[in-house]
């Protein structure tokens, strides 16, 4: 799995959770986050953390369920 595989998967799925990306590539969040950060630094990827808007923020649940990525078509 490389950066282009990651890009293609996110583009095909539109908005996708970090958990789903991890399951697809069989990687952990710490393994994927540096690669995701590369695309964010280039302005191609938008990260959305919905932790505070959809729950109380207690952090007892799987945090990867609350982080979503969207490919920026303008980036």
C-alpha positions in Angstrom: 0.0 0.0 0.0 1.4 3.4 -1.0 0.3 7.0 -1.2 -1.5 6.5 -4.5 -3.4 3.5 -3.2 -4.5 5.6 -0.3 -5.5 8.5 -2.5 -7.5 6.3 -4.8 -9.4 4.6 -1.9 -10.4 8.0 -0.4 -11.4 9.4 -3.7 -13.6 6.4 -4.5 -15.4 6.6 -1.2 -15.9 10.4 -0.8 -16.1 11.0 2.9 -14.6 8.0 4.9 -13.7 7.4 8.5 -10.2 6.7 9.7 -11.5 3.4 11.0 -12.7 2.3 7.6 -9.4 3.3 6.0 -7.6 1.2 8.7 -9.8 -1.8 8.1 -9.4 -1.6 4.4 -5.6 -1.4 4.5 -5.2 -3.6 7.6 -3.1 -0.8 9.3 -3.4 1.1 12.6 -4.1 4.8 12.9 -0.5 5.5 13.9 0.7 3.7 10.7 -1.7 5.6 8.4 -1.7 9.1 9.9 1.8 10.1 8.5 0.6 9.2 5.0 -2.7 11.0 5.4 -0.8 14.0 6.7 1.2 14.2 3.5 -2.0 14.6 1.5 -3.3 17.2 4.0 -0.1 19.2 3.8 -0.5 19.4 0.0 -4.1 20.6 0.4 -5.7 17.5 -1.1 -7.2 16.0 2.0 -9.6 17.5 4.5 -9.7 16.0 8.0 -12.9 16.4 10.1 -13.0 15.4 13.8 -16.7 15.0 14.9 -15.9 14.0 18.5 -17.1 17.2 20.1 -20.2 17.7 17.9 -21.7 14.2 18.1 -20.7 12.9 21.6 -19.7 14.1 25.0 -16.0 13.8 24.3 -15.3 11.3 27.0 -12.8 9.4 24.7 -14.0 6.0 26.0 -15.0 5.0 22.4 -12.8 4.2 19.5 -11.6 7.6 18.4 -11.0 6.5 14.8 -14.8 6.4 14.5 -14.9 10.1 14.9 -12.3 11.2 12.4 -13.3 11.5 8.7 -11.3 12.3 5.6 -12.6 13.9 2.4 -10.7 14.3 -0.8 -10.5 18.0 -1.6 -11.5 18.3 -5.3 -10.2 21.9 -5.4 -6.8 21.0 -3.8 
